[in-house]
Amino acid sequence: MIESPMTPEQQKMLISWQQHTYTEFALRDAEAAVATMTENPYVLLVPSGTGGEGRRAVLDFYTHSFLPHIPLDLELTPISRVFGRNQIIEESVARFTHNVRMDWMLPGVEPTGRRVEFVMVSIVGMQDDKVAHERMYWDQATVLSQLGVPNHGAAKGGIGSAATLLRMMKTREEASRTR
């Protein structure tokens, strides 16, 4: 990935984001991952409608749903990053063999043993050098098609995601007005 020069603020955000992803994917340590986040974070995987809101719910999501169910051969290859004042938008290519149940991404889909490759976009909110939120998007139909399950109910997992996201944003907006 070709990167243009970054400001000191962008460098700090990127270091915090990379530390967070290291705790998730290299260490697979839920408590360490949540320690890189703000006091009231949220995670929303939009296509599947999974994640958590609040420190305790995010920790529970990481501990029970996400980290133990990541394929060992998962590869994330960053393609591009765009920095905003308080966020990073990262486009990546994800690859893995679907050899574990992954209800966080593919609710109700049993392991197929097939290899999958797709583009994922992460929108990462930052606050005081901590991750405030992660919203991830990918084309669920593409993933399900590669796994040979194009008509599975997992394609419906994200139906409520728009309403969930709007509620989360409204809650955060109201909280910031009362500070």
Secondary structure as GFF3:
##gff-version 3
##sequence-region A 1 179
A	DSSP	alpha_helix	8	21	.	.	.	ID=ss1
A	DSSP	pi_helix	22	26	.	.	.	ID=ss2
A	DSSP	alpha_helix	30	35	.	.	.	ID=ss3
A	DSSP	beta_strand	37	45	.	.	.	ID=ss4
A	DSSP	beta_strand	50	53	.	.	.	ID=ss5
A	DSSP	alpha_helix	55	60	.	.	.	ID=ss6
A	DSSP	pi_helix	61	66	.	.	.	ID=ss7
A	DSSP	three_ten_helix	67	69	.	.	.	ID=ss8
A	DSSP	beta_strand	75	83	.	.	.	ID=ss9
A	DSSP	beta_strand	87	97	.	.	.	ID=ss10
A	DSSP	beta_strand	115	127	.	.	.	ID=ss11
A	DSSP	beta_strand	130	138	.	.	.	ID=ss12
A	DSSP	alpha_helix	140	146	.	.	.	ID=ss13
A	DSSP	three_ten_helix	153	156	.	.	.	ID=ss14
A	DSSP	alpha_helix	161	177	.	.	.	ID=ss15
###
